[in-house]
Amino acid sequence: MILRTGQRVVFIGDSITDCGRRDTARPYGAGYVSLVRALVGARHPELDVEWINRGVGGDTVRDLAARWDDDAVAERPDVLSVMIGINDIWRSYGDRPDEAVPIDEYERTLRDLLRRAVGATGCRLVLADPFLIETDRNDPQRADTDRYCAVVAALAAEFDAVHVPTQAAFDRVLAVSPAKRWADDRVHPHLPGHAVLADAFLTALGVTATS
């Protein structure tokens, strides 16, 4: 397990991370961040960790870049978790295609942000894949998502980061259950879907139950 007492853990990303943390579910949100925090505390009550959620709904990697210094670097994280990319892809399939982020720009921008955070704070990175709750790998949006996931996996290797394969986590549950159990729009999970994400994070972080 990479977590230690006294650490500050910062999560940053889009609406999946945000999940009401600026409104009705302050300050952690009602999604996977809150579940990870609660389960780490339950499994390892000896740990005294500070948790910070800096997700903002609707963000792409461009939006992340605009607030990176304030919401990531200035927080001085010991562990920085980044999950971004869903909107970068999704915008191509909605009514705001000009806001979609091409994969080369996505990779270049995300690499620069990660380099800046590590250089300024020495933080350990946790990189989570974007995902689409869709079983058909030939679906255009799913195919794009898989390509962006490959970028995240490569960056995780490049930065010696913890990699959280969230798409693979959803693929496992989708093999035996319908997509509507996890989300209505293939993107925004219900609470059980956030539990799938939290479980993937706990596994990647090496958080196990105490005996």
Beta strands, then each sheet from edge to edge (+ up, - down):
strand 1: 8-13
strand 2: 50-55
strand 3: 79-83
strand 4: 124-128
strand 5: 162-164
sheet 1: 2+ 1+ 3+ 4+ 5+
end
